[in-house]
Structures are given as structure tokens and as C-alpha cells.
Amino acid sequence: MSSVQRIKQYLDFKGITVQHYESSVGYSNGAFGSQLRNNGKIGSDKLEKTLSLYTDLSAEWVLLGKGEMLNDKAKEPDPDYPKTKRQKGESISNAKAIEQKLDTIIKQNEEILGKFKDS
């Protein structure tokens, strides 16, 4: 498993989206996802930023795959983890609501266009 894949495993464990991670460490939108798909490598600048922001993540585990994913001091559950999961669920609900609104707008546009064609 590569360092990129281990970081993804950590993100999944913590309930952090790839998009949030990319934004937090300075990746452009979709860059980390591309690294994942292409078995790419992580640059030292992004690795340093990752380890400085996500302080419970073990550098040895990310780099070498040895030891535990989390530092010893961070073995206790993250109090924000359930909150992050809840927000992730809310995002899905929001996406469904937006999709429904877009469907309504499309239908309304079709009705308006139909009136113009009939005239």
C-alpha cells in the first residue's frame, strides 16, 4: 500500500472527504483523487502539510506502513468524528434536495418552451 492509499485509509477512518482534505493541504480540486486512481506519489510539501494539520496521523505509518495509523496520544476516539459523519449525511440529503429542485426547474422550462412552440 502506498502513502497516498494510507492517507485515504486515514481519511475514510476519520470521515473526512477527499475534497476537504485536498482543500486543507493545498491540492487543486481532484488532484489527490487523481493520485489515488493512478497510484501516484505524494510530494514532500503536501506530506508535511498533511502531518502538520492531521497531528494524530503517524508519519511512520504513512511513509513506511509500520506501526499504528494513529499516534499513541490520539488513540481515543475523535469527538468530532460523529459530527463529521453527520455532516457527510447532511451533504447527501442536501444533494438530493438540490437534484429535486433542478428537476422541477427543468420541467418548468420545458413547459415554458412548449408554450412558445405552440404560439
DOKOL-457565 format. One record per residue (C-alpha): residue in one letter; residue number from 1; x, y, z. Coordinates in Angstrom, 2 decimals. Layout:
   code   pos      east     north        up
      A   NUM         X         Y         Z
...
***
This chain:
   code   pos      east     north        up
      M     1      0.00      0.00      0.00
      S     2      1.36      3.43     -0.94
      S     3      1.48      6.57      1.19
      V     4     -1.39      8.03     -0.85
      Q     5     -3.51      4.94     -0.19
      R     6     -2.69      5.05      3.53
      I     7     -3.74      8.71      3.68
      K     8     -7.02      7.75      2.00
      Q     9     -7.49      4.99      4.58
      Y    10     -6.96      7.57      7.34
      L    11     -9.45      9.97      5.70
      D    12    -12.06      7.21      5.49
      F    13    -11.44      6.26      9.12
      K    14    -11.87      9.85     10.26
      G    15    -14.85     10.54      7.98
      I    16    -13.01     13.29      6.11
      T    17    -13.91     13.78      2.46
      V    18    -11.21     13.81     -0.19
      Q    19    -12.41     17.25     -1.24
      H    20    -11.96     18.61      2.28
      Y    21     -8.52     17.05      2.52
      E    22     -7.47     18.48     -0.85
      S    23     -8.60     21.93      0.20
      S    24     -6.90     21.74      3.58
      V    25     -3.45     20.80      2.26
      G    26     -3.49     22.89     -0.90
      Y    27     -4.19     20.35     -3.62
      S    28     -6.17     21.57     -6.59
      N    29     -9.66     20.13     -6.89
      G    30     -9.44     16.43     -7.80
      A    31     -5.63     16.21     -7.63
      F    32     -5.47     13.81     -4.68
      G    33     -8.23     11.67     -6.20
      S    34     -6.17     11.50     -9.38
      Q    35     -3.14     10.42     -7.36
      L    36     -5.23      7.65     -5.86
      R    37     -6.53      6.40     -9.19
      N    38     -3.10      6.48    -10.82
      N    39     -1.12      5.03     -7.90
      G    40      0.72      8.35     -7.73
      K    41      3.05      9.65     -5.09
      I    42      2.62     12.47     -2.62
      G    43      5.03     15.39     -2.73
      S    44      7.04     16.31      0.34
      D    45      5.25     19.66      0.63
      K    46      1.82     18.01      0.74
      L    47      3.09     15.34      3.12
      E    48      4.48     17.96      5.51
      K    49      1.22     19.92      5.37
      T    50     -0.79     16.72      5.96
      L    51      1.23     15.73      9.01
      S    52      1.13     19.25     10.43
      L    53     -2.66     19.52     10.07
      Y    54     -3.63     15.96     10.98
      T    55     -1.49     15.62     14.09
      D    56     -2.96     12.29     15.15
      L    57     -1.72     10.67     11.92
      S    58      1.50      8.70     12.37
      A    59      4.27      9.78      9.99
      E    60      5.94      6.37     10.26
      W    61      2.70      4.66      9.25
      V    62      2.10      6.98      6.30
      L    63      5.65      6.73      4.99
      L    64      6.60      3.15      5.80
      G    65      3.38      1.35      6.64
      K    66      4.85      0.42     10.03
      G    67      3.20      0.78     13.39
      E    68     -0.25      2.15     14.04
      M    69     -2.17      4.62     11.91
      L    70     -2.71      6.95     14.86
      N    71     -0.12      8.37     17.21
      D    72     -0.22      6.96     20.75
      K    73     -1.62     10.18     22.15
      A    74     -4.51     10.02     19.70
      K    75     -5.85      6.52     20.42
      E    76     -9.02      7.92     21.99
      P    77    -11.96      8.46     19.66
      D    78    -12.09     11.82     17.93
      P    79    -15.02     13.76     19.45
      D    80    -15.70     15.37     16.06
      Y    81    -15.91     12.04     14.23
      P    82    -19.67     11.51     14.66
      K    83    -20.24     15.17     13.78
      T    84    -18.23     14.73     10.59
      K    85    -20.24     11.65      9.66
      R    86    -23.49     13.51     10.34
      Q    87    -22.39     16.42      8.18
      K    88    -21.49     13.99      5.43
      G    89    -25.01     12.57      5.61
      E    90    -26.46     16.07      5.54
      S    91    -24.48     16.77      2.39
      I    92    -26.10     13.76      0.75
      S    93    -29.54     14.99      1.83
      N    94    -28.75     18.46      0.51
      A    95    -27.62     16.99     -2.80
      K    96    -30.91     15.10     -3.13
      A    97    -32.90     18.25     -2.36
      I    98    -30.91     20.21     -4.95
      E    99    -31.46     17.45     -7.50
      Q   100    -35.22     17.58     -6.88
      K   101    -35.24     21.36     -7.29
      L   102    -33.29     21.08    -10.53
      D   103    -35.81     18.53    -11.83
      T   104    -38.62     20.99    -11.04
      I   105    -36.79     23.81    -12.84
      I   106    -36.19     21.61    -15.89
      K   107    -39.88     20.67    -16.05
      Q   108    -40.89     24.32    -15.73
      N   109    -38.50     25.29    -18.52
      E   110    -39.92     22.56    -20.74
      E   111    -43.46     23.86    -20.09
      I   112    -42.42     27.42    -20.95
      L   113    -40.66     26.27    -24.15
      G   114    -43.74     24.24    -25.06
      K   115    -45.92     27.38    -24.80
      F   116    -43.59     29.24    -27.17
      K   117    -43.64     26.39    -29.68
      D   118    -47.45     26.29    -29.61
      S   119    -47.74     30.02    -30.39
***
